[in-house]
Amino acid sequence: MTKTGRVVSVCALAVAATVGLAMGQDASKADKDRDKRLAIGETEAKQMLLLMDKDKNGKVSKQEFMSFMEAEFARLDVNKDGELDVKELTQSQVHIHTASHR
């Protein structure tokens, strides 16, 4: 999964948790579902940290975050026009980044 895909996944999990609760699910089921989504989100956040944390101090600085996002933007901007359009965003390939992308 791409770094952007992970960020989107974490955001989608938060929205799904809110929607699930708003739709009146049984409280115990909603709690279990929320706990499961939170655990998945935490795992995804830890993976994101590992990808962005260049100096391996366990934290992501603003510079590390911005460098990460700049590289992801460049990867998504297929036609290299400095802008992302719907086609570029919807056709981006989800893949696992290797150490070479770190």
Secondary structure, DSSP 8 states (H G I E B T S, - for coil): --HHHHHHHHHHHHHHHHHHHHTT--HHHHHHHHHHHHHHHHHHHHHHHHHH-TT-SSS--HHHHHHHHHHHHHHH-TT-SS---HHHHHS-------GGG-
